[in-house]
């Protein structure tokens, strides 16, 4: 045995073309002629349309979006009354609302709204209350706690 008759083990090498190694590899192509686009490492900005006015600048802008808006999940009094009737709840807090699927995320803020009628005496803990909801809860003998 000598160096002239050594071969790699059966199945240890793959017969494949190496890609991305230029035109001499048999897999290369052209990138056009001259300019930045023909060189490696170039990229266009997202939304660039070759000098044409981009879509996000062509479309008219309408209205105003307040970045500081506070979004609440509204829960009405008739929903609270339904919880009392179905599940015999005496206190309403975030964990109770989450348990019964009225809020989904931990970061949700809860606001009690005044639609419907409340007959049960409840201790309600929420982030905000409407004036009518607050009056209705206190008129039924309940208490409110703002979180």
Secondary structure, DSSP 8 states (H G I E B T S, - for coil): --GGG----TTSS------SS-GGGTS-----SSSGGGSTT----TT-BTTB--HHHHS---S---TT---EEEEEHHHHHHHHHHH--SEE-HHHHHHTTS--STT-EEEEE--S---S--EEEESEE-HHHHHHHHHTT-EEEE-
